């Protein structure tokens, strides 16, 4: 688990508490998820020039054509997984590392893959500053998963895919859940994939809009531009 860190001398503590209250008002009920958001300094995961907006319930650019998602989206993702604290989780798209740290408060082990090396390095540093010690990072094609440590109790995909990547379904543990936005490059439907008794079921949750999932089981590099 990560330890709570308030980097910034408490400057942002009130803003973080207000964000938690906003998420509660928007329907987030999982107390563990709300606590993880209250414990995690989102301002350390956004560019310095945007720190004054870090606790708005809004996505923000983090460079390299990527974004840190709206906090409500992170909270909804984590709530849908119904985490108990003992899980081994795979995150596709480390991005800023913010969701990675949220997960570190909620599960036993986090494995996270980022395609863009520069982002991965920034995320690694931010994750270390946040005190997370149960996180493993890799640079590569997240659409093929991380087979070495499979199966996973939960898998989260932080980018929009044209279809559900089969390698991720294959690496899902019995009883596990995979969350992935599926659709075109402009809008996707958040899908929950569950594996139970050897059978795979899917359930649509809500429309979402994410950056494209690039890789051999996602959009091609040229298609993602």
C-alpha positions as CSV (number, residue, x, y, z in Angstrom):
1,X,0.0,0.0,0.0
2,X,1.0,3.6,-0.5
3,X,1.4,5.8,2.5
4,X,-0.5,9.2,2.6
5,X,1.7,12.1,1.5
6,X,0.7,15.7,1.5
7,X,3.5,17.2,-0.6
8,X,3.0,21.0,-0.6
9,X,2.7,21.6,3.1
10,X,-1.0,21.2,3.3
11,X,-1.6,23.9,0.7
12,X,-3.9,21.6,-1.3
13,X,-5.5,19.7,1.5
14,X,-8.7,21.8,1.5
15,X,-9.0,21.5,-2.3
16,X,-8.6,17.8,-2.1
17,X,-11.3,17.5,0.5
18,X,-13.7,19.6,-1.6
19,X,-13.0,17.3,-4.6
20,X,-14.0,14.3,-2.5
21,X,-17.2,16.0,-1.5
22,X,-17.9,16.9,-5.2
23,X,-17.4,13.2,-6.1
24,X,-19.7,12.1,-3.3
25,X,-22.4,14.5,-4.6
26,X,-22.0,13.1,-8.1
27,X,-22.8,9.6,-6.8
28,X,-19.5,8.0,-5.8
29,X,-20.3,5.8,-2.8
30,X,-17.3,3.5,-2.3
31,X,-15.6,4.9,0.9
32,X,-12.3,3.3,0.1
33,X,-12.2,5.0,-3.3
34,X,-13.0,8.4,-1.8
35,X,-10.4,7.9,0.9
36,X,-7.8,7.0,-1.8
37,X,-8.6,10.2,-3.6
38,X,-8.3,12.2,-0.4
39,X,-4.9,10.6,0.3
40,X,-3.4,11.2,-3.1
41,X,-1.8,14.6,-4.1
42,X,-3.2,15.0,-7.7
43,X,-1.2,18.3,-8.0
44,X,2.0,16.2,-8.2
45,X,0.7,14.5,-11.3
46,X,-0.1,17.5,-13.5
47,X,2.2,20.0,-15.1
48,X,3.4,22.8,-12.8
49,X,1.5,25.4,-14.7
50,X,-1.8,23.6,-14.1
51,X,-1.4,22.8,-10.4
52,X,-4.0,25.5,-9.5
53,X,-6.5,23.4,-11.5
54,X,-5.4,20.0,-10.1
55,X,-8.5,19.5,-7.9
56,X,-11.1,20.5,-10.5
57,X,-13.3,17.6,-11.6
58,X,-11.9,17.9,-15.1
59,X,-9.4,16.2,-17.4
60,X,-6.1,18.0,-17.9
61,X,-3.3,17.7,-20.5
62,X,-0.1,16.1,-19.3
63,X,2.0,16.3,-22.5
64,X,2.7,13.9,-25.4
65,X,-0.9,14.3,-26.5
66,X,-2.2,12.6,-23.4
67,X,-4.4,13.6,-20.5
68,X,-5.0,12.9,-16.9
69,X,-8.7,11.8,-16.7
70,X,-11.4,13.6,-14.9
71,X,-11.4,12.5,-11.2
72,X,-15.0,11.3,-11.5
73,X,-13.9,8.9,-14.2
74,X,-11.1,7.5,-12.1
75,X,-13.5,7.1,-9.1
76,X,-16.2,5.4,-11.2
77,X,-13.6,3.0,-12.7
78,X,-12.3,2.0,-9.3
79,X,-15.8,1.7,-7.9
80,X,-16.9,-0.6,-10.7
81,X,-14.1,-3.0,-9.8
82,X,-15.5,-3.6,-6.3
83,X,-12.0,-4.0,-4.9
84,X,-11.4,-5.8,-1.6
85,X,-7.7,-5.0,-1.1
86,X,-6.2,-8.3,-1.9
87,X,-6.2,-8.1,-5.7
88,X,-3.4,-8.1,-8.3
89,X,-4.3,-5.5,-10.9
90,X,-3.0,-4.6,-14.3
91,X,-3.3,-1.0,-15.5
92,X,-3.0,-0.3,-19.3
93,X,-1.8,3.3,-19.7
94,X,0.1,4.6,-16.7
95,X,-0.1,8.1,-18.0
96,X,0.6,10.6,-15.2
97,X,0.7,7.8,-12.6
98,X,-2.2,9.3,-10.6
99,X,-4.6,6.3,-11.1
100,X,-1.7,4.0,-10.4
101,X,-1.3,5.5,-7.0
102,X,-5.0,5.5,-6.3
103,X,-4.9,1.7,-7.1
104,X,-1.9,1.3,-4.8
105,X,-4.1,2.3,-1.8
106,X,-6.8,-0.1,-2.8
107,X,-5.1,-3.4,-3.9
108,X,-2.2,-5.6,-3.0
109,X,-0.2,-5.3,-6.2
110,X,-0.3,-3.0,-9.2
111,X,1.3,-3.7,-12.6
112,X,1.2,-0.8,-15.0
113,X,2.3,-0.4,-18.6
114,X,2.9,2.8,-20.5
115,X,3.7,3.1,-24.2
116,X,5.4,6.5,-24.1
117,X,8.8,6.4,-22.4
118,X,8.9,10.0,-21.4
119,X,5.6,9.8,-19.6
120,X,6.6,6.5,-17.9
121,X,9.7,8.2,-16.4
122,X,7.7,11.2,-15.2
123,X,5.1,8.8,-13.7
124,X,7.8,6.7,-12.0
125,X,9.1,9.7,-10.2
126,X,5.6,11.0,-9.2
127,X,4.7,7.5,-7.9
128,X,7.8,7.3,-5.9
129,X,7.2,10.7,-4.4
130,X,3.7,9.5,-3.4
131,X,5.2,6.7,-1.4
132,X,3.7,3.8,-3.4
133,X,5.7,0.6,-2.8
134,X,3.4,-2.0,-4.4
135,X,3.7,-0.8,-8.0
136,X,5.6,-2.3,-10.9
137,X,6.0,-0.3,-14.1
138,X,6.9,-1.4,-17.7
139,X,7.3,0.5,-21.0
140,X,5.7,-1.2,-24.0
141,X,2.5,-2.2,-25.8
142,X,-0.2,-2.4,-23.2
143,X,-2.6,-4.1,-25.6
144,X,-0.7,-7.4,-25.3
145,X,-0.8,-7.2,-21.5
146,X,1.9,-8.3,-19.1
147,X,1.8,-12.1,-19.4
148,X,4.7,-12.8,-17.0
149,X,2.5,-11.8,-13.9
150,X,-0.9,-13.0,-15.2
151,X,-3.6,-13.8,-14.3
152,X,-5.0,-10.5,-12.9
153,X,-8.0,-10.0,-10.7
154,X,-8.7,-6.7,-12.4
155,X,-7.5,-5.0,-15.5
156,X,-8.1,-1.3,-16.3
157,X,-7.6,0.2,-19.8
158,X,-7.2,4.0,-19.8
159,X,-7.6,4.6,-23.5
160,X,-10.3,3.9,-26.1
161,X,-10.0,0.7,-28.1
162,X,-11.7,-0.3,-31.4
163,X,-12.4,-3.7,-29.8
164,X,-11.7,-5.6,-26.6
165,X,-8.1,-6.7,-26.7
166,X,-8.1,-10.5,-26.6
167,X,-4.8,-10.8,-24.8
168,X,-6.2,-8.9,-21.9
169,X,-9.3,-11.2,-21.7
170,X,-6.9,-14.1,-21.7
171,X,-4.9,-12.7,-18.8
172,X,-8.0,-12.1,-16.6
173,X,-8.3,-14.3,-13.6
174,X,-11.4,-16.4,-12.9
175,X,-13.9,-14.0,-11.3
176,X,-12.0,-11.0,-12.5
177,X,-13.1,-7.8,-14.2
178,X,-11.7,-5.9,-17.2
179,X,-12.7,-2.3,-17.8
180,X,-12.2,-1.0,-21.3
181,X,-13.7,1.9,-23.4
182,X,-14.7,0.5,-26.8
183,X,-15.7,2.4,-29.8
184,X,-14.3,4.8,-32.4
185,X,-11.7,7.5,-31.9
186,X,-14.2,10.2,-30.9
187,X,-16.5,8.3,-28.4
188,X,-16.5,5.0,-26.7
189,X,-18.7,2.9,-24.4
190,X,-17.2,1.8,-21.2
191,X,-17.5,-2.0,-21.1
192,X,-17.1,-4.3,-18.1
193,X,-15.8,-7.8,-19.1
194,X,-16.2,-10.5,-16.5
195,X,-14.9,-14.1,-16.5
196,X,-16.8,-16.6,-14.6
197,X,-16.9,-20.4,-14.8
198,X,-14.8,-20.1,-17.9
199,X,-17.3,-17.9,-19.7
200,X,-16.8,-14.3,-20.7
201,X,-19.6,-11.8,-20.4
202,X,-19.7,-8.1,-21.2
203,X,-21.9,-5.2,-19.9
204,X,-22.1,-1.6,-21.2
205,X,-21.8,1.0,-18.5
206,X,-21.7,4.6,-20.0
207,X,-20.4,6.6,-22.9
208,X,-16.8,7.9,-22.4
209,X,-14.2,9.8,-24.4
210,X,-10.6,8.7,-24.1
211,X,-7.4,9.1,-26.2
212,X,-6.9,6.2,-28.6
213,X,-5.4,2.9,-27.4
214,X,-2.5,2.4,-29.7
215,X,-0.9,-1.0,-30.2
216,X,-1.0,-4.3,-31.9
217,X,-4.5,-5.1,-30.4
218,X,-5.7,-1.4,-30.5
219,X,-5.5,1.3,-33.1
220,X,-2.5,1.4,-35.4
221,X,0.0,4.2,-34.8
222,X,-1.1,6.1,-37.9
223,X,-4.8,5.5,-37.1
224,X,-4.4,7.0,-33.6
225,X,-3.3,10.4,-34.8
